[in-house]
Amino acid sequence: MKNYRDRIRISPNIRSGKPCIVNTRIAVSDVFDYLGGGMSVEEVLDDFPDLTLADIQACFAFAADRDRRLTLMP
């Protein structure tokens, strides 16, 4: 997903400025915590009916983009 910016926003008034999925208070880091804790994508979607598969894909795209921008060449 190239245009995660339609689904991920950073607002200082929501979750202390953490990147969140639009129209929710679910942070990108929350999604990764659930997945990293062993939940499947399907389980996350079942537990959070406001989320879509596209939202989760946007979290991955956001993280990949952030990683590219933070990676320094030696």
OpenMM code with the backbone's topology and positions (N, CA, C; nanometers):
from openmm import Vec3, app, unit

residues = "MET LYS ASN TYR ARG ASP ARG ILE ARG ILE SER PRO ASN ILE ARG SER GLY LYS PRO CYS ILE VAL ASN THR ARG ILE ALA VAL SER ASP VAL PHE ASP TYR LEU GLY GLY GLY MET SER VAL GLU GLU VAL LEU ASP ASP PHE PRO ASP LEU THR LEU ALA ASP ILE GLN ALA CYS PHE ALA PHE ALA ALA ASP ARG ASP ARG ARG LEU THR LEU MET PRO".split()
positions = [
    Vec3(0.0868, -0.1178, 0.0000),
    Vec3(0.0000, 0.0000, 0.0000),
    Vec3(0.0906, 0.1230, 0.0000),
    Vec3(0.0877, 0.1928, -0.1070),
    Vec3(0.1743, 0.3092, -0.1208),
    Vec3(0.1206, 0.4301, -0.0471),
    Vec3(-0.0101, 0.4466, -0.0422),
    Vec3(-0.0632, 0.5681, 0.0173),
    Vec3(-0.1275, 0.5413, 0.1528),
    Vec3(-0.0434, 0.5014, 0.2476),
    Vec3(-0.0923, 0.4781, 0.3830),
    Vec3(-0.1382, 0.6075, 0.4483),
    Vec3(-0.0979, 0.7204, 0.3940),
    Vec3(-0.1317, 0.8502, 0.4552),
    Vec3(-0.2825, 0.8761, 0.4587),
    Vec3(-0.3572, 0.8042, 0.3764),
    Vec3(-0.5031, 0.8158, 0.3814),
    Vec3(-0.5605, 0.7454, 0.5038),
    Vec3(-0.4814, 0.6551, 0.5640),
    Vec3(-0.5321, 0.5735, 0.6735),
    Vec3(-0.4597, 0.5943, 0.8055),
    Vec3(-0.3412, 0.6517, 0.8032),
    Vec3(-0.2624, 0.6734, 0.9248),
    Vec3(-0.2419, 0.8228, 0.9437),
    Vec3(-0.2717, 0.8712, 1.0623),
    Vec3(-0.2543, 1.0140, 1.0928),
    Vec3(-0.1829, 1.0309, 1.2260),
    Vec3(-0.1137, 1.1409, 1.2370),
    Vec3(-0.0493, 1.1783, 1.3632),
    Vec3(-0.1106, 1.3101, 1.4067),
    Vec3(-0.1717, 1.3081, 1.5236),
    Vec3(-0.2340, 1.4275, 1.5805),
    Vec3(-0.1910, 1.4391, 1.7259),
    Vec3(-0.1423, 1.5562, 1.7656),
    Vec3(-0.0982, 1.5705, 1.9045),
    Vec3(-0.2116, 1.5508, 2.0050),
    Vec3(-0.3356, 1.5617, 1.9601),
    Vec3(-0.4501, 1.5481, 2.0501),
    Vec3(-0.5007, 1.4048, 2.0636),
    Vec3(-0.4465, 1.3140, 1.9849),
    Vec3(-0.4903, 1.1746, 1.9893),
    Vec3(-0.3729, 1.0863, 2.0261),
    Vec3(-0.3890, 1.0151, 2.1364),
    Vec3(-0.2875, 0.9213, 2.1854),
    Vec3(-0.1487, 0.9847, 2.1949),
    Vec3(-0.1456, 1.1089, 2.2394),
    Vec3(-0.0194, 1.1816, 2.2616),
    Vec3(0.0672, 1.1891, 2.1363),
    Vec3(0.0038, 1.1945, 2.0208),
    Vec3(0.0781, 1.2109, 1.8967),
    Vec3(0.1280, 1.0828, 1.8339),
    Vec3(0.0855, 0.9680, 1.8865),
    Vec3(0.1249, 0.8416, 1.8235),
    Vec3(0.0532, 0.8298, 1.6891),
    Vec3(0.1178, 0.7688, 1.5905),
    Vec3(0.0495, 0.7445, 1.4635),
    Vec3(-0.0691, 0.6506, 1.4874),
    Vec3(-0.1885, 0.6920, 1.4442),
    Vec3(-0.3109, 0.6142, 1.4657),
    Vec3(-0.3855, 0.5939, 1.3356),
    Vec3(-0.4667, 0.4910, 1.3346),
    Vec3(-0.5540, 0.4652, 1.2223),
    Vec3(-0.6653, 0.5696, 1.2259),
    Vec3(-0.6923, 0.6294, 1.1120),
    Vec3(-0.7909, 0.7374, 1.1001),
    Vec3(-0.9253, 0.6941, 1.1584),
    Vec3(-0.9878, 0.7878, 1.2280),
    Vec3(-1.1197, 0.7689, 1.2894),
    Vec3(-1.1225, 0.6635, 1.3991),
    Vec3(-1.0047, 0.6303, 1.4532),
    Vec3(-0.9954, 0.5411, 1.5684),
    Vec3(-0.8918, 0.5987, 1.6632),
    Vec3(-0.8810, 0.5385, 1.7784),
    Vec3(-0.7727, 0.5709, 1.8700),
    Vec3(-0.6747, 0.4539, 1.8760),
    Vec3(-0.6752, 0.3727, 1.7727),
    Vec3(-0.5872, 0.2562, 1.7659),
    Vec3(-0.4568, 0.2985, 1.7004),
    Vec3(-0.3483, 0.2873, 1.7771),
    Vec3(-0.2164, 0.3268, 1.7274),
    Vec3(-0.1561, 0.2158, 1.6419),
    Vec3(-0.0701, 0.2571, 1.5506),
    Vec3(0.0037, 0.1607, 1.4690),
    Vec3(0.0772, 0.0635, 1.5608),
    Vec3(0.1377, 0.1148, 1.6670),
    Vec3(0.2108, 0.0280, 1.7596),
    Vec3(0.1188, -0.0729, 1.8273),
    Vec3(-0.0077, -0.0378, 1.8506),
    Vec3(-0.1034, -0.1327, 1.9082),
    Vec3(-0.1208, -0.2525, 1.8152),
    Vec3(-0.1385, -0.2230, 1.6874),
    Vec3(-0.1574, -0.3304, 1.5889),
    Vec3(-0.0369, -0.4231, 1.5903),
    Vec3(0.0840, -0.3665, 1.5915),
    Vec3(0.2033, -0.4501, 1.5918),
    Vec3(0.2203, -0.5244, 1.7236),
    Vec3(0.1782, -0.4640, 1.8341),
    Vec3(0.1826, -0.5349, 1.9627),
    Vec3(0.0926, -0.6581, 1.9589),
    Vec3(-0.0282, -0.6429, 1.9042),
    Vec3(-0.1205, -0.7565, 1.8955),
    Vec3(-0.0633, -0.8656, 1.8053),
    Vec3(-0.0145, -0.8257, 1.6878),
    Vec3(0.0408, -0.9238, 1.5947),
    Vec3(0.1669, -0.9882, 1.6513),
    Vec3(0.2527, -0.9074, 1.7117),
    Vec3(0.3755, -0.9599, 1.7710),
    Vec3(0.3495, -1.0483, 1.8916),
    Vec3(0.2358, -1.0271, 1.9569),
    Vec3(0.1975, -1.1084, 2.0711),
    Vec3(0.1373, -1.2418, 2.0317),
    Vec3(0.1216, -1.2644, 1.9024),
    Vec3(0.0748, -1.3932, 1.8565),
    Vec3(-0.0633, -1.3937, 1.7934),
    Vec3(-0.1318, -1.2803, 1.7961),
    Vec3(-0.2628, -1.2760, 1.7311),
    Vec3(-0.2438, -1.2802, 1.5791),
    Vec3(-0.3359, -1.3452, 1.5124),
    Vec3(-0.3350, -1.3436, 1.3658),
    Vec3(-0.4059, -1.2165, 1.3183),
    Vec3(-0.3876, -1.1833, 1.1927),
    Vec3(-0.4568, -1.0683, 1.1350),
    Vec3(-0.6078, -1.0872, 1.1510),
    Vec3(-0.6554, -1.2074, 1.1273),
    Vec3(-0.7991, -1.2346, 1.1398),
    Vec3(-0.8476, -1.2110, 1.2829),
    Vec3(-0.7686, -1.2500, 1.3818),
    Vec3(-0.8061, -1.2285, 1.5218),
    Vec3(-0.8108, -1.0799, 1.5561),
    Vec3(-0.7152, -1.0046, 1.5057),
    Vec3(-0.7158, -0.8599, 1.5294),
    Vec3(-0.8408, -0.7983, 1.4677),
    Vec3(-0.8719, -0.8378, 1.3459),
    Vec3(-0.9910, -0.7843, 1.2784),
    Vec3(-1.1188, -0.8243, 1.3520),
    Vec3(-1.1227, -0.9446, 1.4068),
    Vec3(-1.2399, -0.9884, 1.4836),
    Vec3(-1.2546, -0.9087, 1.6131),
    Vec3(-1.1420, -0.8829, 1.6800),
    Vec3(-1.1451, -0.8116, 1.8082),
    Vec3(-1.1702, -0.6617, 1.7920),
    Vec3(-1.1365, -0.6080, 1.6762),
    Vec3(-1.1506, -0.4641, 1.6517),
    Vec3(-1.2288, -0.4433, 1.5217),
    Vec3(-1.3613, -0.4491, 1.5310),
    Vec3(-1.4439, -0.4422, 1.4095),
    Vec3(-1.4319, -0.3110, 1.3324),
    Vec3(-1.3760, -0.2064, 1.3954),
    Vec3(-1.3549, -0.0806, 1.3235),
    Vec3(-1.2366, -0.0888, 1.2272),
    Vec3(-1.1515, -0.1896, 1.2436),
    Vec3(-1.0347, -0.2043, 1.1571),
    Vec3(-1.0684, -0.2860, 1.0338),
    Vec3(-0.9946, -0.2567, 0.9274),
    Vec3(-1.0062, -0.3341, 0.8038),
    Vec3(-0.8693, -0.3909, 0.7690),
    Vec3(-0.8689, -0.4844, 0.6776),
    Vec3(-0.7423, -0.5384, 0.6307),
    Vec3(-0.6565, -0.4265, 0.5718),
    Vec3(-0.7181, -0.3337, 0.5022),
    Vec3(-0.6433, -0.2207, 0.4452),
    Vec3(-0.5781, -0.1364, 0.5551),
    Vec3(-0.6428, -0.1237, 0.6705),
    Vec3(-0.5830, -0.0498, 0.7826),
    Vec3(-0.4565, -0.1200, 0.8315),
    Vec3(-0.4634, -0.2517, 0.8438),
    Vec3(-0.3465, -0.3273, 0.8898),
    Vec3(-0.2351, -0.3194, 0.7859),
    Vec3(-0.2703, -0.3287, 0.6590),
    Vec3(-0.1693, -0.3144, 0.5536),
    Vec3(-0.1070, -0.1751, 0.5582),
    Vec3(-0.1861, -0.0743, 0.5887),
    Vec3(-0.1343, 0.0622, 0.6003),
    Vec3(-0.0346, 0.0722, 0.7155),
    Vec3(-0.0585, -0.0007, 0.8242),
    Vec3(0.0363, -0.0017, 0.9363),
    Vec3(0.1712, -0.0556, 0.8904),
    Vec3(0.1688, -0.1635, 0.8133),
    Vec3(0.2937, -0.2193, 0.7618),
    Vec3(0.3626, -0.1211, 0.6671),
    Vec3(0.2868, -0.0574, 0.5802),
    Vec3(0.3446, 0.0396, 0.4868),
    Vec3(0.4038, 0.1581, 0.5620),
    Vec3(0.3333, 0.2045, 0.6654),
    Vec3(0.3835, 0.3146, 0.7478),
    Vec3(0.5162, 0.2757, 0.8119),
    Vec3(0.5209, 0.1563, 0.8709),
    Vec3(0.6429, 0.1106, 0.9380),
    Vec3(0.7583, 0.0952, 0.8392),
    Vec3(0.7303, 0.0422, 0.7216),
    Vec3(0.8348, 0.0259, 0.6210),
    Vec3(0.8880, 0.1613, 0.5760),
    Vec3(0.7979, 0.2566, 0.5563),
    Vec3(0.8398, 0.3903, 0.5145),
    Vec3(0.9228, 0.4572, 0.6232),
    Vec3(0.8790, 0.4455, 0.7473),
    Vec3(0.9537, 0.5039, 0.8588),
    Vec3(1.0918, 0.4395, 0.8690),
    Vec3(1.0990, 0.3084, 0.8517),
    Vec3(1.2272, 0.2388, 0.8583),
    Vec3(1.3203, 0.2879, 0.7476),
    Vec3(1.2669, 0.3050, 0.6273),
    Vec3(1.3508, 0.3550, 0.5175),
    Vec3(1.4066, 0.4934, 0.5481),
    Vec3(1.3218, 0.5783, 0.6087),
    Vec3(1.3666, 0.7146, 0.6384),
    Vec3(1.4657, 0.7184, 0.7546),
    Vec3(1.4595, 0.6231, 0.8459),
    Vec3(1.5481, 0.6235, 0.9623),
    Vec3(1.6777, 0.5493, 0.9387),
    Vec3(1.6822, 0.4675, 0.8347),
    Vec3(1.8018, 0.3894, 0.8068),
    Vec3(1.9107, 0.4798, 0.7503),
    Vec3(2.0253, 0.4756, 0.8152),
    Vec3(2.1386, 0.5566, 0.7718),
    Vec3(2.2397, 0.4693, 0.7003),
    Vec3(2.2921, 0.5185, 0.5930),
    Vec3(2.3954, 0.4464, 0.5211),
    Vec3(2.5297, 0.4727, 0.5884),
    Vec3(2.6114, 0.3692, 0.6080),
    Vec3(2.7434, 0.3897, 0.6722),
    Vec3(2.8388, 0.4668, 0.5835),
] * unit.nanometer
topology = app.Topology()
chain = topology.addChain("A")
for resn in residues:
    res = topology.addResidue(resn, chain)
    for name in ("N", "CA", "C"):
        topology.addAtom(name, app.Element.getBySymbol(name[0]), res)
